[in-house]
Amino acid sequence: MIASLMMYLRPQLVDAHDRFWVLIRQNLADAGIDAPAQLSQDADEFHVWKHPQLALSQTCGMPYRLWLHDKVSLVGTPDYGLEECPPGYYRSALVVRKSDRRSDPTAFRDAVFAYNQTFSQSGYAAPYWHLRPHGFWFDNRLHTEQHLLSAKAVAEGRADIASLDGTSWRLMEKYEPFAKDLRVLDWTDPTPGLPLITSLANDAGAVFGAVQTAISGLEPQDRALLGLRGIVSIAKETYLSVPNPE
């Protein structure tokens, strides 16, 4: 068995995630679903997502539609209450340095774009489609592997622009000193947020209920730390309809 909730993990949130998992695991046990005592937060993401005994994990919309949708069960989507997004949806912040005077995305045509992964919905696909109407995509790109490192690259001048998951950016603004040196140039359109998944062998409805009850049972402080408002159902077809970069 394996479980992980690594997508928005930060040192300041480790204990809150652990307490969240205690509640989820108890609810899963009540539903007759086995789950590990501890989260595997440091495990390779694809090892977790493709594990035959996956109890619960959170993935990104793009890996889900590219590689996972027929290998796992879609549980539901946490709602982080992002501004100007429907429940369970998110959008990306295109961030640049505050000292950079350019005010229009087209002025960054020849800029260095920092991105976490090419298979990231928020870090790559969303900005790709956001900029396509402007007639360009970045020729100069810096692969960083993490949203945090993309933001740092911009702040340190190694890149000029990055696209950050709105929830990740909200956490950076709260916890990262370098965030004060960045500003949001633009926002992408909302797309379905990061879904929770489980093994095909598990009852996805029962897992949804376990998570929903756990969110309700969280202490208000932990719910606020994790930014959780609830969990919603977004159809599999909605995730699969989001286009991939060409």
MARLUM-744907 format. One record per residue (C-alpha): x, y, z. Coordinates in steps of 0.1 Angstrom, whole numbers, plus 5000, padded with zeros to 4 digits. Example, Ala and Ser with C-alpha at 12.3 -4.5 7.8 and 13.67 -1.06 7.14 Angstrom:
MARLUM-744907
512349555078
513749895071
end
This chain:
MARLUM-744907
500050005000
501150364994
499750714997
501051054992
499851414992
503151574980
501851834955
501552124979
503952005006
506052255023
508152235056
505552455073
502652225063
504151885071
502351845104
499051965090
499251715061
500051435086
497051525107
494851535076
496051195067
495251055101
491651155095
491551025060
493050695069
490550645097
487650715074
489150475048
489350205074
485750265084
484850215047
486849885046
489750035025
493349955036
495750245037
499350295050
499950445084
502250715070
502350915038
505250855014
505851225008
509451174994
508650894970
508850944932
505551084920
505150834891
506050544914
503150654937
500650734909
501250394892
501450184923
499049884921
498049934957
497650314957
495350424985
495350794977
497451054959
497151384942
498351424906
498351704880
495751724853
498151684824
499751354837
496251234845
495051284809
498251174792
499150854812
496950784842
493250814833
492850454824
495150314851
493650484882
490250584895
489450954897
488351034933
487651414932
489251744932
490151954963
488852304963
491452564974
489152864970
491253044944
489953384933
488053394900
488053014897
485052784900
485252534930
487952274923
489552484895
492852674894
494752904872
498453004868
500153324877
502653444851
505253604874
508053834865
510454054886
509054364901
511954554886
511054444851
509154724835
507554524807
503854514812
502554314782
503053934777
504153994741
507154194754
508553864768
508653694734
512453664735
512653614773
513853314793
510953114805
511352894836
509152584839
508952294862
508052014837
506751984802
503951764815
502752034840
499352174833
499952494853
503652534845
503652454808
500352374791
498352664806
500852934796
501352774762
497652814754
497553154771
500253284748
499253114716
496753384706
499753624709
501453424682
504553284701
505953034725
509253074743
512352954724
514553024754
513452794782
514952684816
513852354830
513752374868
511652064879
509752254906
507452564907
509552694936
512752674916
511152844886
510053134908
513553154924
515153154889
513053454880
513853634913
517553564909
517653684872
518353344857
514953354839
512553634831
509153484835
507553164849
504053014852
503052904887
500152704900
497952964918
497952764950
501752724949
502153094942
499853184972
502052964994
505153124981
503753474988
503153365024
506453175031
509153275007
511053605012
512053624975
508353644965
508454014974
510654064944
508153924920
504854044906
502053884886
502053994850
498953804840
496753504848
495853214827
492253084823
491052844850
491252474843
490352174865
492552154896
494851874908
492751564911
492951294938
493350944925
493250594939
493750234927
491250084903
490649824929
489250074954
485750224955
486450584944
483150704959
484050564993
487450734990
485751064981
483551035012
486550965034
488351275021
485251495024
484651385060
488351445068
488251795055
485151865076
486851715106
490051925103
490752185129
490052525115
493752615117
494852315097
492152375071
493352725068
497052625066
496252375038
493952625021
491152365018
487552455013
486252115004
486251854976
484251854944
483551604916
484851704881
484051464853
486851254838
485751384804
486351744816
489951664824
490551474792
489051764771
491852004782
494252044752
497851944754
500652174739
501352114703
end
